[in-house]
Amino acid sequence: MTVSSSLSAFVEPALVGERLVPVLARRVAAALAARAEGRTAELREGVVVPDAVWG
């Protein structure tokens, strides 16, 4: 399969909302923020749960 040079497998984080439905865009944004901060993130109904405890 040939990929056009105008297409990319990666998208700038600020442009994610233009490519995904809102619920997925929120998840990706939360994941990127958590990764940058060296932590995990839990979302419930598309909202980040502060200080979520796993277990």
PDBQT receptor file of N, H, CA, C and O in Angstrom, charges set to zero:
ATOM      1  N   MET A   1       0.840  -1.170   0.000  1.00  0.00    +0.000 N 
ATOM      2  CA  MET A   1       0.000   0.000   0.000  1.00  0.00    +0.000 C 
ATOM      3  C   MET A   1       0.887   1.236   0.000  1.00  0.00    +0.000 C 
ATOM      4  O   MET A   1       1.849   1.309   0.765  1.00  0.00    +0.000 OA
ATOM      5  N   THR A   2       0.580   2.179  -0.827  1.00  0.00    +0.000 N 
ATOM      6  H   THR A   2      -0.201   2.120  -1.448  1.00  0.00    +0.000 HD
ATOM      7  CA  THR A   2       1.340   3.417  -0.924  1.00  0.00    +0.000 C 
ATOM      8  C   THR A   2       0.619   4.505  -0.145  1.00  0.00    +0.000 C 
ATOM      9  O   THR A   2      -0.593   4.678  -0.266  1.00  0.00    +0.000 OA
ATOM     10  N   VAL A   3       1.378   5.228   0.648  1.00  0.00    +0.000 N 
ATOM     11  H   VAL A   3       2.363   5.088   0.746  1.00  0.00    +0.000 HD
ATOM     12  CA  VAL A   3       0.807   6.316   1.432  1.00  0.00    +0.000 C 
ATOM     13  C   VAL A   3       1.201   7.627   0.788  1.00  0.00    +0.000 C 
ATOM     14  O   VAL A   3       2.375   7.858   0.496  1.00  0.00    +0.000 OA
ATOM     15  N   SER A   4       0.233   8.473   0.569  1.00  0.00    +0.000 N 
ATOM     16  H   SER A   4      -0.720   8.285   0.806  1.00  0.00    +0.000 HD
ATOM     17  CA  SER A   4       0.489   9.785  -0.008  1.00  0.00    +0.000 C 
ATOM     18  C   SER A   4       1.387  10.590   0.915  1.00  0.00    +0.000 C 
ATOM     19  O   SER A   4       1.309  10.459   2.137  1.00  0.00    +0.000 OA
ATOM     20  N   SER A   5       2.233  11.415   0.338  1.00  0.00    +0.000 N 
ATOM     21  H   SER A   5       2.297  11.521  -0.654  1.00  0.00    +0.000 HD
ATOM     22  CA  SER A   5       3.115  12.239   1.157  1.00  0.00    +0.000 C 
ATOM     23  C   SER A   5       2.337  13.259   1.977  1.00  0.00    +0.000 C 
ATOM     24  O   SER A   5       2.879  13.818   2.931  1.00  0.00    +0.000 OA
ATOM     25  N   SER A   6       1.082  13.514   1.630  1.00  0.00    +0.000 N 
ATOM     26  H   SER A   6       0.642  13.060   0.855  1.00  0.00    +0.000 HD
ATOM     27  CA  SER A   6       0.286  14.470   2.395  1.00  0.00    +0.000 C 
ATOM     28  C   SER A   6      -0.344  13.829   3.630  1.00  0.00    +0.000 C 
ATOM     29  O   SER A   6      -0.906  14.526   4.475  1.00  0.00    +0.000 OA
ATOM     30  N   LEU A   7      -0.250  12.493   3.735  1.00  0.00    +0.000 N 
ATOM     31  H   LEU A   7       0.207  11.927   3.048  1.00  0.00    +0.000 HD
ATOM     32  CA  LEU A   7      -0.792  11.797   4.900  1.00  0.00    +0.000 C 
ATOM     33  C   LEU A   7       0.330  11.475   5.866  1.00  0.00    +0.000 C 
ATOM     34  O   LEU A   7       1.482  11.301   5.467  1.00  0.00    +0.000 OA
ATOM     35  N   SER A   8      -0.012  11.398   7.118  1.00  0.00    +0.000 N 
ATOM     36  H   SER A   8      -0.948  11.539   7.442  1.00  0.00    +0.000 HD
ATOM     37  CA  SER A   8       0.980  11.084   8.135  1.00  0.00    +0.000 C 
ATOM     38  C   SER A   8       0.376  10.165   9.176  1.00  0.00    +0.000 C 
ATOM     39  O   SER A   8      -0.819  10.239   9.466  1.00  0.00    +0.000 OA
ATOM     40  N   ALA A   9       1.208   9.295   9.741  1.00  0.00    +0.000 N 
ATOM     41  H   ALA A   9       2.178   9.235   9.506  1.00  0.00    +0.000 HD
ATOM     42  CA  ALA A   9       0.746   8.414  10.801  1.00  0.00    +0.000 C 
ATOM     43  C   ALA A   9       0.689   9.162  12.128  1.00  0.00    +0.000 C 
ATOM     44  O   ALA A   9       0.100   8.678  13.094  1.00  0.00    +0.000 OA
ATOM     45  N   PHE A  10       1.300  10.334  12.172  1.00  0.00    +0.000 N 
ATOM     46  H   PHE A  10       1.779  10.727  11.387  1.00  0.00    +0.000 HD
ATOM     47  CA  PHE A  10       1.351  11.104  13.407  1.00  0.00    +0.000 C 
ATOM     48  C   PHE A  10       0.674  12.452  13.212  1.00  0.00    +0.000 C 
ATOM     49  O   PHE A  10       0.685  13.025  12.122  1.00  0.00    +0.000 OA
ATOM     50  N   VAL A  11       0.096  12.936  14.279  1.00  0.00    +0.000 N 
ATOM     51  H   VAL A  11       0.088  12.471  15.164  1.00  0.00    +0.000 HD
ATOM     52  CA  VAL A  11      -0.595  14.219  14.253  1.00  0.00    +0.000 C 
ATOM     53  C   VAL A  11      -0.082  15.032  15.428  1.00  0.00    +0.000 C 
ATOM     54  O   VAL A  11       0.139  14.490  16.511  1.00  0.00    +0.000 OA
ATOM     55  N   GLU A  12       0.107  16.309  15.227  1.00  0.00    +0.000 N 
ATOM     56  H   GLU A  12      -0.072  16.749  14.347  1.00  0.00    +0.000 HD
ATOM     57  CA  GLU A  12       0.498  17.178  16.329  1.00  0.00    +0.000 C 
ATOM     58  C   GLU A  12      -0.585  17.111  17.406  1.00  0.00    +0.000 C 
ATOM     59  O   GLU A  12      -1.774  17.111  17.088  1.00  0.00    +0.000 OA
ATOM     60  N   PRO A  13      -0.181  17.054  18.685  1.00  0.00    +0.000 N 
ATOM     61  CA  PRO A  13      -1.176  16.940  19.757  1.00  0.00    +0.000 C 
ATOM     62  C   PRO A  13      -2.281  17.997  19.695  1.00  0.00    +0.000 C 
ATOM     63  O   PRO A  13      -3.431  17.705  20.022  1.00  0.00    +0.000 OA
ATOM     64  N   ALA A  14      -1.953  19.195  19.289  1.00  0.00    +0.000 N 
ATOM     65  H   ALA A  14      -1.018  19.433  19.023  1.00  0.00    +0.000 HD
ATOM     66  CA  ALA A  14      -2.966  20.252  19.220  1.00  0.00    +0.000 C 
ATOM     67  C   ALA A  14      -4.005  19.993  18.134  1.00  0.00    +0.000 C 
ATOM     68  O   ALA A  14      -5.078  20.596  18.155  1.00  0.00    +0.000 OA
ATOM     69  N   LEU A  15      -3.706  19.115  17.193  1.00  0.00    +0.000 N 
ATOM     70  H   LEU A  15      -2.834  18.626  17.176  1.00  0.00    +0.000 HD
ATOM     71  CA  LEU A  15      -4.621  18.848  16.077  1.00  0.00    +0.000 C 
ATOM     72  C   LEU A  15      -5.424  17.559  16.247  1.00  0.00    +0.000 C 
ATOM     73  O   LEU A  15      -6.229  17.217  15.381  1.00  0.00    +0.000 OA
ATOM     74  N   VAL A  16      -5.216  16.850  17.341  1.00  0.00    +0.000 N 
ATOM     75  H   VAL A  16      -4.563  17.128  18.045  1.00  0.00    +0.000 HD
ATOM     76  CA  VAL A  16      -5.908  15.579  17.554  1.00  0.00    +0.000 C 
ATOM     77  C   VAL A  16      -7.420  15.754  17.503  1.00  0.00    +0.000 C 
ATOM     78  O   VAL A  16      -8.122  14.916  16.938  1.00  0.00    +0.000 OA
ATOM     79  N   GLY A  17      -7.922  16.824  18.083  1.00  0.00    +0.000 N 
ATOM     80  H   GLY A  17      -7.352  17.506  18.542  1.00  0.00    +0.000 HD
ATOM     81  CA  GLY A  17      -9.359  17.062  18.111  1.00  0.00    +0.000 C 
ATOM     82  C   GLY A  17      -9.984  17.216  16.740  1.00  0.00    +0.000 C 
ATOM     83  O   GLY A  17     -11.188  17.020  16.575  1.00  0.00    +0.000 OA
ATOM     84  N   GLU A  18      -9.172  17.566  15.755  1.00  0.00    +0.000 N 
ATOM     85  H   GLU A  18      -8.194  17.725  15.888  1.00  0.00    +0.000 HD
ATOM     86  CA  GLU A  18      -9.674  17.694  14.387  1.00  0.00    +0.000 C 
ATOM     87  C   GLU A  18      -9.766  16.342  13.688  1.00  0.00    +0.000 C 
ATOM     88  O   GLU A  18     -10.425  16.221  12.656  1.00  0.00    +0.000 OA
ATOM     89  N   ARG A  19      -9.111  15.332  14.242  1.00  0.00    +0.000 N 
ATOM     90  H   ARG A  19      -8.575  15.431  15.081  1.00  0.00    +0.000 HD
ATOM     91  CA  ARG A  19      -9.038  14.023  13.590  1.00  0.00    +0.000 C 
ATOM     92  C   ARG A  19      -9.879  12.945  14.257  1.00  0.00    +0.000 C 
ATOM     93  O   ARG A  19     -10.201  11.931  13.637  1.00  0.00    +0.000 OA
ATOM     94  N   LEU A  20     -10.234  13.161  15.520  1.00  0.00    +0.000 N 
ATOM     95  H   LEU A  20      -9.972  13.984  16.023  1.00  0.00    +0.000 HD
ATOM     96  CA  LEU A  20     -10.945  12.133  16.279  1.00  0.00    +0.000 C 
ATOM     97  C   LEU A  20     -12.287  12.645  16.781  1.00  0.00    +0.000 C 
ATOM     98  O   LEU A  20     -12.518  13.850  16.878  1.00  0.00    +0.000 OA
ATOM     99  N   VAL A  21     -13.163  11.703  17.097  1.00  0.00    +0.000 N 
ATOM    100  H   VAL A  21     -12.975  10.723  17.019  1.00  0.00    +0.000 HD
ATOM    101  CA  VAL A  21     -14.417  12.087  17.733  1.00  0.00    +0.000 C 
ATOM    102  C   VAL A  21     -14.072  12.619  19.128  1.00  0.00    +0.000 C 
ATOM    103  O   VAL A  21     -13.032  12.257  19.678  1.00  0.00    +0.000 OA
ATOM    104  N   PRO A  22     -14.921  13.468  19.709  1.00  0.00    +0.000 N 
ATOM    105  CA  PRO A  22     -14.589  14.121  20.980  1.00  0.00    +0.000 C 
ATOM    106  C   PRO A  22     -14.173  13.187  22.112  1.00  0.00    +0.000 C 
ATOM    107  O   PRO A  22     -13.224  13.494  22.833  1.00  0.00    +0.000 OA
ATOM    108  N   VAL A  23     -14.853  12.063  22.287  1.00  0.00    +0.000 N 
ATOM    109  H   VAL A  23     -15.624  11.814  21.701  1.00  0.00    +0.000 HD
ATOM    110  CA  VAL A  23     -14.498  11.175  23.398  1.00  0.00    +0.000 C 
ATOM    111  C   VAL A  23     -13.083  10.625  23.229  1.00  0.00    +0.000 C 
ATOM    112  O   VAL A  23     -12.354  10.512  24.214  1.00  0.00    +0.000 OA
ATOM    113  N   LEU A  24     -12.684  10.286  22.024  1.00  0.00    +0.000 N 
ATOM    114  H   LEU A  24     -13.277  10.378  21.224  1.00  0.00    +0.000 HD
ATOM    115  CA  LEU A  24     -11.328   9.788  21.800  1.00  0.00    +0.000 C 
ATOM    116  C   LEU A  24     -10.299  10.904  21.904  1.00  0.00    +0.000 C 
ATOM    117  O   LEU A  24      -9.190  10.680  22.389  1.00  0.00    +0.000 OA
ATOM    118  N   ALA A  25     -10.649  12.088  21.460  1.00  0.00    +0.000 N 
ATOM    119  H   ALA A  25     -11.550  12.270  21.067  1.00  0.00    +0.000 HD
ATOM    120  CA  ALA A  25      -9.734  13.228  21.569  1.00  0.00    +0.000 C 
ATOM    121  C   ALA A  25      -9.429  13.520  23.040  1.00  0.00    +0.000 C 
ATOM    122  O   ALA A  25      -8.286  13.824  23.383  1.00  0.00    +0.000 OA
ATOM    123  N   ARG A  26     -10.440  13.432  23.915  1.00  0.00    +0.000 N 
ATOM    124  H   ARG A  26     -11.369  13.185  23.637  1.00  0.00    +0.000 HD
ATOM    125  CA  ARG A  26     -10.208  13.652  25.352  1.00  0.00    +0.000 C 
ATOM    126  C   ARG A  26      -9.298  12.575  25.919  1.00  0.00    +0.000 C 
ATOM    127  O   ARG A  26      -8.424  12.864  26.736  1.00  0.00    +0.000 OA
ATOM    128  N   ARG A  27      -9.499  11.340  25.493  1.00  0.00    +0.000 N 
ATOM    129  H   ARG A  27     -10.210  11.105  24.829  1.00  0.00    +0.000 HD
ATOM    130  CA  ARG A  27      -8.654  10.242  25.978  1.00  0.00    +0.000 C 
ATOM    131  C   ARG A  27      -7.204  10.424  25.538  1.00  0.00    +0.000 C 
ATOM    132  O   ARG A  27      -6.282  10.231  26.330  1.00  0.00    +0.000 OA
ATOM    133  N   VAL A  28      -7.007  10.793  24.286  1.00  0.00    +0.000 N 
ATOM    134  H   VAL A  28      -7.756  10.950  23.642  1.00  0.00    +0.000 HD
ATOM    135  CA  VAL A  28      -5.650  10.999  23.787  1.00  0.00    +0.000 C 
ATOM    136  C   VAL A  28      -4.990  12.164  24.512  1.00  0.00    +0.000 C 
ATOM    137  O   VAL A  28      -3.823  12.074  24.892  1.00  0.00    +0.000 OA
ATOM    138  N   ALA A  29      -5.721  13.254  24.707  1.00  0.00    +0.000 N 
ATOM    139  H   ALA A  29      -6.669  13.328  24.397  1.00  0.00    +0.000 HD
ATOM    140  CA  ALA A  29      -5.167  14.412  25.412  1.00  0.00    +0.000 C 
ATOM    141  C   ALA A  29      -4.773  14.028  26.839  1.00  0.00    +0.000 C 
ATOM    142  O   ALA A  29      -3.711  14.429  27.317  1.00  0.00    +0.000 OA
ATOM    143  N   ALA A  30      -5.617  13.258  27.518  1.00  0.00    +0.000 N 
ATOM    144  H   ALA A  30      -6.479  12.932  27.130  1.00  0.00    +0.000 HD
ATOM    145  CA  ALA A  30      -5.313  12.829  28.888  1.00  0.00    +0.000 C 
ATOM    146  C   ALA A  30      -4.104  11.900  28.905  1.00  0.00    +0.000 C 
ATOM    147  O   ALA A  30      -3.263  11.991  29.799  1.00  0.00    +0.000 OA
ATOM    148  N   ALA A  31      -4.014  11.024  27.938  1.00  0.00    +0.000 N 
ATOM    149  H   ALA A  31      -4.697  10.950  27.211  1.00  0.00    +0.000 HD
ATOM    150  CA  ALA A  31      -2.872  10.102  27.863  1.00  0.00    +0.000 C 
ATOM    151  C   ALA A  31      -1.573  10.855  27.617  1.00  0.00    +0.000 C 
ATOM    152  O   ALA A  31      -0.555  10.556  28.240  1.00  0.00    +0.000 OA
ATOM    153  N   LEU A  32      -1.600  11.823  26.721  1.00  0.00    +0.000 N 
ATOM    154  H   LEU A  32      -2.427  12.067  26.215  1.00  0.00    +0.000 HD
ATOM    155  CA  LEU A  32      -0.391  12.606  26.438  1.00  0.00    +0.000 C 
ATOM    156  C   LEU A  32       0.037  13.421  27.657  1.00  0.00    +0.000 C 
ATOM    157  O   LEU A  32       1.227  13.507  27.960  1.00  0.00    +0.000 OA
ATOM    158  N   ALA A  33      -0.922  14.015  28.350  1.00  0.00    +0.000 N 
ATOM    159  H   ALA A  33      -1.888  13.945  28.103  1.00  0.00    +0.000 HD
ATOM    160  CA  ALA A  33      -0.594  14.787  29.551  1.00  0.00    +0.000 C 
ATOM    161  C   ALA A  33      -0.013  13.880  30.630  1.00  0.00    +0.000 C 
ATOM    162  O   ALA A  33       0.972  14.233  31.277  1.00  0.00    +0.000 OA
ATOM    163  N   ALA A  34      -0.615  12.723  30.822  1.00  0.00    +0.000 N 
ATOM    164  H   ALA A  34      -1.416  12.436  30.295  1.00  0.00    +0.000 HD
ATOM    165  CA  ALA A  34      -0.132  11.784  31.837  1.00  0.00    +0.000 C 
ATOM    166  C   ALA A  34       1.277  11.312  31.497  1.00  0.00    +0.000 C 
ATOM    167  O   ALA A  34       2.135  11.236  32.376  1.00  0.00    +0.000 OA
ATOM    168  N   ARG A  35       1.515  11.000  30.248  1.00  0.00    +0.000 N 
ATOM    169  H   ARG A  35       0.818  11.062  29.534  1.00  0.00    +0.000 HD
ATOM    170  CA  ARG A  35       2.853  10.545  29.849  1.00  0.00    +0.000 C 
ATOM    171  C   ARG A  35       3.888  11.631  30.105  1.00  0.00    +0.000 C 
ATOM    172  O   ARG A  35       4.972  11.348  30.615  1.00  0.00    +0.000 OA
ATOM    173  N   ALA A  36       3.566  12.858  29.757  1.00  0.00    +0.000 N 
ATOM    174  H   ALA A  36       2.686  13.089  29.343  1.00  0.00    +0.000 HD
ATOM    175  CA  ALA A  36       4.497  13.975  29.959  1.00  0.00    +0.000 C 
ATOM    176  C   ALA A  36       4.819  14.174  31.438  1.00  0.00    +0.000 C 
ATOM    177  O   ALA A  36       5.906  14.635  31.788  1.00  0.00    +0.000 OA
ATOM    178  N   GLU A  37       3.861  13.821  32.309  1.00  0.00    +0.000 N 
ATOM    179  H   GLU A  37       2.978  13.447  32.025  1.00  0.00    +0.000 HD
ATOM    180  CA  GLU A  37       4.037  13.987  33.748  1.00  0.00    +0.000 C 
ATOM    181  C   GLU A  37       4.531  12.706  34.426  1.00  0.00    +0.000 C 
ATOM    182  O   GLU A  37       4.710  12.678  35.643  1.00  0.00    +0.000 OA
ATOM    183  N   GLY A  38       4.750  11.647  33.641  1.00  0.00    +0.000 N 
ATOM    184  H   GLY A  38       4.604  11.670  32.652  1.00  0.00    +0.000 HD
ATOM    185  CA  GLY A  38       5.253  10.392  34.190  1.00  0.00    +0.000 C 
ATOM    186  C   GLY A  38       4.267   9.672  35.087  1.00  0.00    +0.000 C 
ATOM    187  O   GLY A  38       4.652   9.084  36.098  1.00  0.00    +0.000 OA
ATOM    188  N   ARG A  39       2.996   9.717  34.720  1.00  0.00    +0.000 N 
ATOM    189  H   ARG A  39       2.684  10.195  33.899  1.00  0.00    +0.000 HD
ATOM    190  CA  ARG A  39       1.964   9.071  35.524  1.00  0.00    +0.000 C 
ATOM    191  C   ARG A  39       0.958   8.393  34.605  1.00  0.00    +0.000 C 
ATOM    192  O   ARG A  39       1.090   8.439  33.382  1.00  0.00    +0.000 OA
ATOM    193  N   THR A  40      -0.032   7.773  35.193  1.00  0.00    +0.000 N 
ATOM    194  H   THR A  40      -0.140   7.736  36.186  1.00  0.00    +0.000 HD
ATOM    195  CA  THR A  40      -1.144   7.219  34.425  1.00  0.00    +0.000 C 
ATOM    196  C   THR A  40      -2.355   8.121  34.618  1.00  0.00    +0.000 C 
ATOM    197  O   THR A  40      -2.354   9.006  35.474  1.00  0.00    +0.000 OA
ATOM    198  N   ALA A  41      -3.373   7.890  33.826  1.00  0.00    +0.000 N 
ATOM    199  H   ALA A  41      -3.374   7.171  33.131  1.00  0.00    +0.000 HD
ATOM    200  CA  ALA A  41      -4.602   8.674  33.951  1.00  0.00    +0.000 C 
ATOM    201  C   ALA A  41      -5.790   7.733  33.842  1.00  0.00    +0.000 C 
ATOM    202  O   ALA A  41      -5.791   6.791  33.049  1.00  0.00    +0.000 OA
ATOM    203  N   GLU A  42      -6.782   8.005  34.640  1.00  0.00    +0.000 N 
ATOM    204  H   GLU A  42      -6.782   8.770  35.284  1.00  0.00    +0.000 HD
ATOM    205  CA  GLU A  42      -8.032   7.261  34.550  1.00  0.00    +0.000 C 
ATOM    206  C   GLU A  42      -9.126   8.236  34.160  1.00  0.00    +0.000 C 
ATOM    207  O   GLU A  42      -9.240   9.318  34.736  1.00  0.00    +0.000 OA
ATOM    208  N   LEU A  43      -9.928   7.850  33.185  1.00  0.00    +0.000 N 
ATOM    209  H   LEU A  43      -9.836   6.971  32.718  1.00  0.00    +0.000 HD
ATOM    210  CA  LEU A  43     -11.047   8.680  32.762  1.00  0.00    +0.000 C 
ATOM    211  C   LEU A  43     -12.342   7.943  33.053  1.00  0.00    +0.000 C 
ATOM    212  O   LEU A  43     -12.444   6.733  32.854  1.00  0.00    +0.000 OA
ATOM    213  N   ARG A  44     -13.311   8.677  33.519  1.00  0.00    +0.000 N 
ATOM    214  H   ARG A  44     -13.229   9.660  33.680  1.00  0.00    +0.000 HD
ATOM    215  CA  ARG A  44     -14.666   8.136  33.683  1.00  0.00    +0.000 C 
ATOM    216  C   ARG A  44     -15.599   9.051  32.941  1.00  0.00    +0.000 C 
ATOM    217  O   ARG A  44     -15.678  10.247  33.221  1.00  0.00    +0.000 OA
ATOM    218  N   GLU A  45     -16.307   8.477  31.987  1.00  0.00    +0.000 N 
ATOM    219  H   GLU A  45     -16.242   7.505  31.760  1.00  0.00    +0.000 HD
ATOM    220  CA  GLU A  45     -17.218   9.242  31.135  1.00  0.00    +0.000 C 
ATOM    221  C   GLU A  45     -16.500  10.413  30.476  1.00  0.00    +0.000 C 
ATOM    222  O   GLU A  45     -17.066  11.495  30.314  1.00  0.00    +0.000 OA
ATOM    223  N   GLY A  46     -15.243  10.180  30.099  1.00  0.00    +0.000 N 
ATOM    224  H   GLY A  46     -14.783   9.301  30.230  1.00  0.00    +0.000 HD
ATOM    225  CA  GLY A  46     -14.474  11.186  29.382  1.00  0.00    +0.000 C 
ATOM    226  C   GLY A  46     -13.853  12.263  30.238  1.00  0.00    +0.000 C 
ATOM    227  O   GLY A  46     -13.322  13.241  29.712  1.00  0.00    +0.000 OA
ATOM    228  N   VAL A  47     -13.908  12.103  31.559  1.00  0.00    +0.000 N 
ATOM    229  H   VAL A  47     -14.339  11.308  31.987  1.00  0.00    +0.000 HD
ATOM    230  CA  VAL A  47     -13.358  13.094  32.477  1.00  0.00    +0.000 C 
ATOM    231  C   VAL A  47     -12.249  12.444  33.296  1.00  0.00    +0.000 C 
ATOM    232  O   VAL A  47     -12.423  11.344  33.819  1.00  0.00    +0.000 OA
ATOM    233  N   VAL A  48     -11.111  13.124  33.408  1.00  0.00    +0.000 N 
ATOM    234  H   VAL A  48     -10.969  14.018  32.983  1.00  0.00    +0.000 HD
ATOM    235  CA  VAL A  48     -10.000  12.600  34.187  1.00  0.00    +0.000 C 
ATOM    236  C   VAL A  48     -10.389  12.520  35.660  1.00  0.00    +0.000 C 
ATOM    237  O   VAL A  48     -10.925  13.472  36.227  1.00  0.00    +0.000 OA
ATOM    238  N   VAL A  49     -10.111  11.372  36.268  1.00  0.00    +0.000 N 
ATOM    239  H   VAL A  49      -9.676  10.598  35.808  1.00  0.00    +0.000 HD
ATOM    240  CA  VAL A  49     -10.367  11.172  37.689  1.00  0.00    +0.000 C 
ATOM    241  C   VAL A  49      -9.088  11.566  38.426  1.00  0.00    +0.000 C 
ATOM    242  O   VAL A  49      -8.063  10.901  38.277  1.00  0.00    +0.000 OA
ATOM    243  N   PRO A  50      -9.134  12.632  39.215  1.00  0.00    +0.000 N 
ATOM    244  CA  PRO A  50      -7.919  13.064  39.912  1.00  0.00    +0.000 C 
ATOM    245  C   PRO A  50      -7.472  12.030  40.949  1.00  0.00    +0.000 C 
ATOM    246  O   PRO A  50      -8.281  11.471  41.690  1.00  0.00    +0.000 OA
ATOM    247  N   ASP A  51      -6.180  11.801  40.975  1.00  0.00    +0.000 N 
ATOM    248  H   ASP A  51      -5.523  12.255  40.373  1.00  0.00    +0.000 HD
ATOM    249  CA  ASP A  51      -5.581  10.900  41.970  1.00  0.00    +0.000 C 
ATOM    250  C   ASP A  51      -6.273   9.553  42.047  1.00  0.00    +0.000 C 
ATOM    251  O   ASP A  51      -6.531   9.040  43.136  1.00  0.00    +0.000 OA
ATOM    252  N   ALA A  52      -6.574   8.983  40.890  1.00  0.00    +0.000 N 
ATOM    253  H   ALA A  52      -6.365   9.400  40.005  1.00  0.00    +0.000 HD
ATOM    254  CA  ALA A  52      -7.227   7.676  40.856  1.00  0.00    +0.000 C 
ATOM    255  C   ALA A  52      -6.317   6.641  41.494  1.00  0.00    +0.000 C 
ATOM    256  O   ALA A  52      -5.103   6.649  41.288  1.00  0.00    +0.000 OA
ATOM    257  N   VAL A  53      -6.914   5.757  42.264  1.00  0.00    +0.000 N 
ATOM    258  H   VAL A  53      -7.900   5.751  42.431  1.00  0.00    +0.000 HD
ATOM    259  CA  VAL A  53      -6.167   4.693  42.933  1.00  0.00    +0.000 C 
ATOM    260  C   VAL A  53      -6.482   3.383  42.221  1.00  0.00    +0.000 C 
ATOM    261  O   VAL A  53      -7.644   3.030  42.020  1.00  0.00    +0.000 OA
ATOM    262  N   TRP A  54      -5.434   2.681  41.850  1.00  0.00    +0.000 N 
ATOM    263  H   TRP A  54      -4.490   2.968  42.014  1.00  0.00    +0.000 HD
ATOM    264  CA  TRP A  54      -5.611   1.401  41.171  1.00  0.00    +0.000 C 
ATOM    265  C   TRP A  54      -5.602   0.295  42.208  1.00  0.00    +0.000 C 
ATOM    266  O   TRP A  54      -4.815   0.310  43.155  1.00  0.00    +0.000 OA
ATOM    267  N   GLY A  55      -6.489  -0.658  42.010  1.00  0.00    +0.000 N 
ATOM    268  H   GLY A  55      -7.128  -0.670  41.241  1.00  0.00    +0.000 HD
ATOM    269  CA  GLY A  55      -6.421  -1.794  42.923  1.00  0.00    +0.000 C 
ATOM    270  C   GLY A  55      -7.692  -2.421  43.207  1.00  0.00    +0.000 C 
ATOM    271  O   GLY A  55      -7.747  -3.388  43.966  1.00  0.00    +0.000 OA
TER     272      GLY A  55
